[in-house]
Amino acid sequence: MTERQIIVASNRGPVAFVRDADGRVIARRGGGGLVSALSGALQASGGLWIASAMSTEDRERAGRVHLDPAMGAAGDGLRYLPFDPRVYDRYYNGISNRVLWFVHHALWDLPRMPRWDRATDRAWAAYRQVNGSFAEALAEEGAPGEPEPAYLVQDYHLSLVPALLRARRPRARIAHFSHIPFAGPEYFRTLPTAMREELLSGLLGADVVGFHTEGWAENFMRCCHGLPGATVNHRDRSVRWQGRRILVRLYPISVDAAALKEQAASEEVAAAERRIGRWLSGARLVLRVDRTDLSKNILRGFLAFEEFILRHRRWRGRVKHLALLNPSRESVPEYRGYVKDCLRTAERINAELGDERWQPIRVQVQDDYSSALAAFGIYDVLLVNAVFDGMNLVAKEGPVLNTRDGLVVLSENAGAFPELRSHVLAINPFDVGATAEAIATVLDMDPEERRRRAGGTREAVVRNRLEDWVPNQVADLEVSTRDR
Amino acid sequence: MTERQIIVASNRGPVAFVRDADGRVIARRGGGGLVSALSGALQASGGLWIASAMSTEDRERAGRVHLDPAMGAAGDGLRYLPFDPRVYDRYYNGISNRVLWFVHHALWDLPRMPRWDRATDRAWAAYRQVNGSFAEALAEEGAPGEPEPAYLVQDYHLSLVPALLRARRPRARIAHFSHIPFAGPEYFRTLPTAMREELLSGLLGADVVGFHTEGWAENFMRCCHGLPGATVNHRDRSVRWQGRRILVRLYPISVDAAALKEQAASEEVAAAERRIGRWLSGARLVLRVDRTDLSKNILRGFLAFEEFILRHRRWRGRVKHLALLNPSRESVPEYRGYVKDCLRTAERINAELGDERWQPIRVQVQDDYSSALAAFGIYDVLLVNAVFDGMNLVAKEGPVLNTRDGLVVLSENAGAFPELRSHVLAINPFDVGATAEAIATVLDMDPEERRRRAGGTREAVVRNRLEDWVPNQVADLEVSTRDR
């Protein structure tokens, strides 16, 4: 590994500051493999993590703080940038969640949305401003002189940061990683011309632009074809831009299997497992665990479960579908409408197919990670049918914890698909009929094949080591800038 | 040109049989340049036109009929294929209009639609069946021996015909032309796997696959990358498939300027022009002429006109927007909902911006070609802001007839865009703000520049001669099969 100091930038930091029962502000660690992966690397390099202050409590603690390593936080230091709440809202909800998330997951009803107008212009100005503040803070924090720090800029919230940082520190080593898909050129062209050029040239300020899969990387490069002055080389996956050669590389993220197993061993999870077991009362379990996001395809999941019961009557009363949904973006009207449609559809199916003794679908809209961990242990089918998904960690967490030779029914548009394809049941997420058949295939599968496939999935997940994720990026940063 | 007999296949034939006031079945010629272009070529080659019997009257006259050339019909002969109405409905509404039209124009609200299920399977079987009947009729009609006939298969309704016909007549010369866009690979992948492979291999049964623009041709070839066994050569625009080399070629269709001018010289059109003139009473005219199709972007057109008035108050009361909308696909729920939204939006804008003396928007939902021709003569701005459009003939018909140096505000996603780009005002059709500004730019433009641009548009339209459209395809058919 390198001697360089590592500096991470992401919208959401590794800890959130919350007020405890006594009114004191305390730090709470965020979940997820990303925090583990980055924290380890930061600790090793004496680095720093810069993030947005997302709440009043975050803003109170904004500025550089040193956290107790026992908190599991980001090593040496953490700096939270405070923003005017209105500017932050435009950057975060206006552009990041309502424009960039939608475009990269193809979520618009194009005959009606999007509609670029003056509100878009205002929100875009705020996005630029917040990205500019990040770039400024990053430029300040990196120690001057050689070796220049390695900046790891995270995700679609910070697409402009690489170019803005490059302008301030021309010799910096900058990597950008997209945790979400990247739109193909036709869909990307729905964006206003100026916005799409700024987004691409923003990312091309980096030395290395990273994605989870070849598909998203190809989409990005095909979008770059439309950027005047950029030259794309598909063979060696690089883009020439403003005299520099930018590498486009793949870093599919993994999960921290040991940490997951430790969390799943808690008494809270055991209690949740007993509760779910009582509800199941011997029935097989078709599980989904998702944020309530338009991209997750919850509605077609319910319809596929219905279709499965209608086509395979023998499973009536002998299988149940549990949907553990974590509430998300409740301020976005499209999301509220979607959740309502999902709940209404589940109710209709229960009314039409169920009876007093058997209600086929149970939906829980609640942040309940213990139940998710418990259910991962005991599913027969884990339904991951996302319309589009950058990676989808559920498809990796489930197999690590499952003890029933349960199998994943996996969307071919999820980033996890290329790694897991030979073990899972592949589906086209728009194909309700095929999804229904995939559920039936798993439930009717010969136990030996189930065991073999479940083992194969688990091995494919753990083979990709989370602890390599940052070093792989840092190593490519060295390669990309070797000839300077 | 060739000695070959030309045989045309299309879903809709050049004439429709209707019942007159006395209950007699009479032939009525369909409008549009396609009929002119193909009829001329058929007359020259002694060919035949095969189409679907779309109505009871069509079915009564099904079979081969010889039409009076004075009717302007398809030369030597016409054969209408009768189908079971339920099968026809599944083929025409179920697949052609609700699946293929939607996928190639990117019209779905992807979190909710499409949903492939058993109804899709049934409709797809009907699509296959109708395409099979066409292939059989075409194979029967072509004179045996050399030279083999040149088959010109039209549009997305008949995507499977080339391969099905090839199976029956391996040495036939077959061209397929798509009058609509072709989806890019990500959007195309929403289709069920089997359907997408059948569609691509169906088209690749042809020797020449034609599109209006480079963009649609590129999309088609990129979709072919995903077809196992196909090899795409982007440099010479060809696809190698089952031992044959298929040419992918561009044939942007044009309009029959002389015929248009003749039609526009009628007394009916003059009366319509007087009516529109009275309504305008001196105001400038922003015009749109469209079918009520989801792809036409009528809603954002109204919003852009509203935004234009709000941003440029000096035009209040001095400009009016006329939307001449031809009813289309009223049986499709998405279309009914869309038209309702459009009308409601126009009403809201009239209520909010208008007063007793000035109602800014007038919407007419009616098949009224005379008014369209009349309005083409006198617009200041012709708004063609389609979300996606294979060609869009309105963008070519308007400039041929306009006498006021009116300019086209043209979507960069319309097939007409590449030919007209240097003369029109280009817009991103999703950008309501930019569309509003383009309207203002035309209305405020220096008269000399307007004259120059209007003349340039007209010249670009007439330079592309409609009478070359068929011969160009037939010539490429000769080239493509020269080495046999």
Interface residues (C-beta under 8 A of the other chain):
Chain A: A106 L107 W108 D109 L110 P111 R112 P114 R115 W116 D117 R118 T120 D121 G184 P185 E186 Y187 R189 T190 L191 P192 T193 N219 L294 S295 N297 L299 R300 L303 E307 Y338 D341 V387 E412 N413 N428 F430 D431 V432 G433 A434
Chain B: A106 L107 W108 D109 L110 P111 R112 P114 R115 W116 D117 R118 T120 D121 G184 P185 E186 Y187 R189 T190 L191 P192 T193 N219 L294 S295 N297 L299 R300 L303 E307 Y338 D341 V387 E412 N413 N428 F430 D431 V432 G433 A434
